[in-house]
Amino acid sequence: MSAPPQTPTAAVAGFTMPAEWEPQEAVWMSWPVDPRLWPGRLEAIQGILANLAAALARHINVRINADPAHHAGIRRALKSSRADTLAIELFPHPTNDVWCRDHGPTFVRHRDTGEIALVDWTFNAWGEKFEPHNLDNEVPQRIAESLGLRRFPVNFTFEGGGLEADGEGRILTTESVALNPNRNPGIMRSQADEILRQSLGADEIIWLPSGLEGDDTDGHIDTLTRFTAPGTLLTAVEPNRSDPNHAILEQNKQLLIDAGLEVIDLPQPPPIPAPSGWRESRLPGTYANFLITNGAVLAPVYGFRKEDDHALGILRQAFPGHKVTPFDCREILLEGGAIHCLTQQQPAATTPQDRA
């Protein structure tokens, strides 16, 4: 009896992961609904996410995952935020949590035709740290079905925040996520490297060791270093040698330089202590968790006037054609993330001729 035909990988089918600054059709978000995850703060967090959706809707269509039972409340929150509701669409996709970058799909685009498809990783809430996560793991398939997109399921536990792409076949990631026994026990780096190449149409995977103190994700790349153009990166640095993040960020920076990349320093915010009784001693604040979308960069700030302004200035120099808009992430950071963690961009179906 012959073996069943193998489903081709995204790479074999001609797809690759675009850079974030390339044209986008929409940005996806997931709505907060579980009061256990935001004790005493759920309504405030819903208002903050409505403000984020409103800020995004000035530049791009916004698509929100949420159980239909919550749609009326979402519309009220969006109205209170004065959002352009014509640019915001609600989808009947129930979720457990808000971190759409991680439980959502990774979108890929066909090199020749411009067709958009999605990669569906296995999601286990960053190593079974938070339960439940069953609804979150179903989000990519639901999006594929709602939009009629081709889906490439991957038997590999991973999250979108673990990826950074330059649009020319180079991907950045961290060993502390992809090789972590809480996700992929027993996997070797060579195996993970090939899975990422085949899933994302990549030519090169650059591996950094790990990330920030207090990061529930075990070290997502989108808190550490971000492409601003092919071969050029903004990279988090910590000048204070006594800070626990100093050594690992210096090591990451040197590895990127050794890989032949141009590195621009993006200094860290001052340490942000965690509330009493929190699961970590400090919060993983970073200015690298910005989102690039059509004509805009939404940048996290944390209430440090001098440091926030300095980071915004660096971002404005890095993205001269974009409007850089600050967004206060202090409340969001209490659960470990910022703007990039909350969003997932869907690239536009453009061909090479369109992009030329």
N, C-alpha and C positions, 0 to 999 in steps of 0.2 A: 504494500500500500504506500503510495507516494506521500511525502510530507506536504502539509498545507503550504500554500504560497506565503512568503514572508512579506509583511507590510514594509514598504520602502521607508527609509528614514527621510527626514526633511531634506537633508543634504543630497541624498540620491535623487529625490524628487525635484531638486533644483532650487530649494529655498535657502535663505540666509537671514540672519538677524540684522535689521537696519540699525543705524545710529539713532540716538534719541532726537537729534536736531533735524532729522529728515522730516518731510511733510507728514502730518498726522491727520487721521480721520476723526479720532475721538480720544478721550481719556476716560478710563474706567475707574470707578470707586465702589466700595462696599459700605453699606450703611450700618452704624452701630445700633444694636437692638438689645443686647444682653446686659441687664443692670449688674450682674455679677462681675462683669469685666470692667465696669466703670462705676464702682460703688459710690453712690451719692453724687455722681457727676454725669450720668448718662444724658440728661437733658442738655447740660452745658456742652458736652462733646458733640451731640447732634447739631447744636447751633454752630459750633466751630466747623464741623464738616459741611454744613450748609454754606457757611462763609467761604470755605475753600472751593466748593462747587461753583459758587457765584463768581469768585475770582477767575476760575478756569473758564467759565462760560463766556467771559469777555473775549476769549481768544479761540475757543474750540468747543465742539460739541462734547457734552459730558454724559456718560452712561453709568447708571447706578444699579448695582445688584442689591436686591432686597425682596424679602417675602412680600407678596401682594398685600398682606394684612397691614403692612407698615406704609404703604404708598401714600395714603391720605395724610398721615403725619409728616412724611417727607415733604410733600407738597406745601404743607403749612410752614415748615421750617424754611424751605426755599423762598417762599413768599416773604417771610420775615427778614430774610437776608437780601431781599431785593434782587434775587437772581433772575437772569433772563431764562425763564422756564421754557421758552421755545427752543433753547439750545441744550436742554437737559431732558434725557429720556430715562424712564424707570423700567427696569427689566424684572420679571418675576423669578429671580434667582435667589433663593434663601441662602443666608450665610450664617456662620457662627461668630465671626469677628470682622474687623475693619481692614485688615492688612492686604489690600487687593494686589499689591506688588508681588506678594508671596504666594497667596492661594489662587490668584488669577493666572491666566495663560501667559506664555511668552509668545508674542506675535512674530511671525517670520513672513518674508515676502519673496516671491519667485523672482529669480535673477532676470528673467527675460520678459515674462508676461505681466509682472506686477501683481499677480494674484496674492491675496493675503490669506495665510493659514495660521494655525496656532499649534504650539507645543504644549502638551499636557503632562507636567511632571506629577509624580506622586507627592502629596503634601501631608506631612505628619506633625504639623505645628511645631517646627523647629526641634525635632527630636522628642516628640510626645510630651512636650512641656505643658501644654494646655489642652484640656478636654472640655467639650467635644470639638472635633474638627472635621466631622464627616461631611457636613454641608459645604464647608470651604473646599474640600477636596473635589467636590462635584462641579464647582464653578466653571472651570475651563470647558467641560463637556456641555454644560448648559449654554455658555456663550456660543460655542460652535454650532449648537442646534438652533439657537435663536437667530443667528446671523447667516446660517447656511455655509459655514466655513469648513474647509478641510482641517482635520485634527490629527496630530501625530502624538499618540500616547507614548510615554517613555517609562519604562520600568526602572525608575531612578528617582530617589527621594531628594527633592531639591526645591529651591524657591527663586522667584524672579529677582529678589534683592541680591542674590548671589552672582549676578551677571552684569557686566558692563561691556558694551560693544562699540567699536569704532566705525562700523558700516563697511569696512573693507576686509573683513575676515578675521579680525583680531578680537579676542574675548579675554577679559580679565575675570578672575575668580579667586577664591581662597580655599586652601586645604582644610581649614578648620570647619568649613561647612560641608563641602562635597565629600570629603573623606572621613567625616565624623561617624564613629560607630553608632551614634544615635539616629543616623539616617541610612547609611549604606555600610553596614558592618562587613568588614573583611575586604572591602574594595581596595584595589591598588590605584595609585595615581594614574598610571598608564591606561587603566581601564576607564576611569572617570574622564580622562582626557579625550579618549576616543568617543565616549558617549556624548560629550559636549560638542565635539567636532561634528558628529553625525546628526545631532539634534538641531544644531544651529547653523550648519553650513559654514563652519569656521575653518580657517587655515592654521591658526595659531592660538593656543591657550596659554596665557601668562598666569602663573600661580603665585599668589602671595600667601604667607603662612597663616596669619590670623588678624584679629581686629581689636575693637575697643573694649575697655573695661565696662562691665555692666550691660553688655549687649546680649539680649536673650537669643539672638539669632546665631550666636557663636562666631560672628565676624563677617557680616555681609559686606561685599565690596562697595555697595552704594552708600556706606557710611565712611569710606576710606579714600577712594580715588575715582575720578570721573573724567571721561574724555570730553574735551572741548572741540577737538578736531582730530582727524587721523594723526596719530603720533604725538599728540599733545594732551597733557592731563593736568587737572587740578588735583592736588594730593594733600590730604590732611596731615598737618605737622603739629607737634607739641614742643615748643622751644624749652619749656621747663623740664630740666633733666631729672628732677625729683618726682615728676608726674608719672604714674604707672603706664601711661600711654606713650611716653617719649620713646622708649627703646623700640617698640614694635613699629611705630610710625616711621622712625628713622630707617629701620630695616626694610620696610615696604618701599620707602622712597628710593633707597639705594638699589633695590632689585629692579625697580622700574627704570632707573637711569642705566643700569647694566643691560637692560633689554633694549636700549637704544631709543627710549622715549624721552620727549621733552617734558620736564616736570615743573609745574608752577606751584609754589607753596600756598596752601590754604590753611592758615592757623586755626587751631581749635578754639572754641569758646572756653571761658573759665570753667573749672570743674563745677558740675551741677549735682549737689548731694541728693541722694534719694530720701524720700520721707521715712520717718521712723517705722520700722517693721517691714520695709520693702524687701523684695527678694534679692536685691543687689545693694551694694554700698553706695553706688553712684549711678547716675543716669547717663546713657550713651549720647550725650549731645555732640553734634557735628554740623558743620556748615556744608558738608559734601552731599547731604541728603536733599538736594534741590531737584526740581522737575523742569526739564526743558520741554516746551510745547511750541505751537505755531506762533512765532514772533514774541515769545515771552519766556522768562525764567522765573518760577516761583521759588523763593529762597527762604529757608528756615531761619528765624531769629529767636533769641532767648531772653530778651530784656537786658542785655549788656550793651549799652549805647555805643561805647568806643569799639568793642570787638565786633558787634553786629555791623556797624557802619564800615569797618575795615573789610569785612568779608563781602559785603554788598559791593564795595568798590572793586574788589578783585573780580567778582562775577561780572560786573559791568565791563571791565576791560576784556574779560575772556569772551563775552558774548555781545559785541558792540551793536549787532543788528537786532537785539532782543530788548524788550522792556523787562528790567529786573525788578520784581515786586517782592517786598518782604512779607512774610506770613508768620505770625507769632505761634510757635510750636511748644510753648512751655507746658500746656495742659496735655497735649498729645504725647509729649515725651515721657510723661508719668507712666505710660504703658509701653515705652521703649522705642518709639519710632517718630518719624517726621513726615514731610510732604511726599518724598519719593516712595516711602513705605506704604502710603495710603493710596497710591495711584498706579495705574498701568496704562501706558500709551498704546493705542492701536494705530499703526502706521497707515498711511494712505496707499492705495493701490496704484503706485506710479511705476512706469517702465523706465529703463535706463535713458531713453530719449527724453522723457519728461523731466528727469533729474539733471540732464546735461545743461 
